[in-house]
Every structure is written in structure tokens, then in C-alpha cells.
Amino acid sequence: MPRGPKGEKRPADVIGNAVHVMRVLTGEIEDIIPDDDKDQAAKALGKKGGAARARAMTPERRAEIARKAAQERWKNK
């Protein structure tokens, strides 16, 4: 059986998945997402870090990083 992004079991076929979604939406079953055992405070700080880094950079430096990333993405195509 296929697994979701957090390792939960999901129906393999389209109809089975549709029935599962319908049951979750109607409240028949609860779609439980397991806890990832990460510290919530650390997750909150991690989300702030990228934005703070972007604010601290000059627009030229951000453009340089974006250009380099685009070149790497398109290198193998």
C-alpha cells in the first residue's frame, strides 16, 4: 500500500482514495498526521531564518544566488 509524505497508509487506487477523502471530509474517520517529533520552537525559528537571511542580503546577491540555482537546475536538461 502506498504511503503518504509522513509515512501514513493511503489507498492505492483512485476510487479507494476518493472514498477515503469522502470519509475524512464527512467526519466518518479522522485523518491523523503523525507528529514528526521535532521541537516546535526550533521549527518556528527555522522558518524565520530564511526570511532574515533574505532581508540581510543585497538584491544583487539574491540575484546572483538565483542565477546560480537556475544554471544548476538546467544543467542536466
Number of C-alpha atoms within 10 A of each C-alpha: 9 11 11 11 8 10 10 13 11 13 16 11 10 9 10 12 13 12 12 17 15 13 14 14 12 9 10 10 12 11 13 8 11 9 7 8 6 8 8 10 8 10 10 10 10 11 10 11 11 11 10 10 10 12 11 11 11 10 11 9 12 15 12 12 12 12 12 11 12 11 11 11 10 8 8 6 5
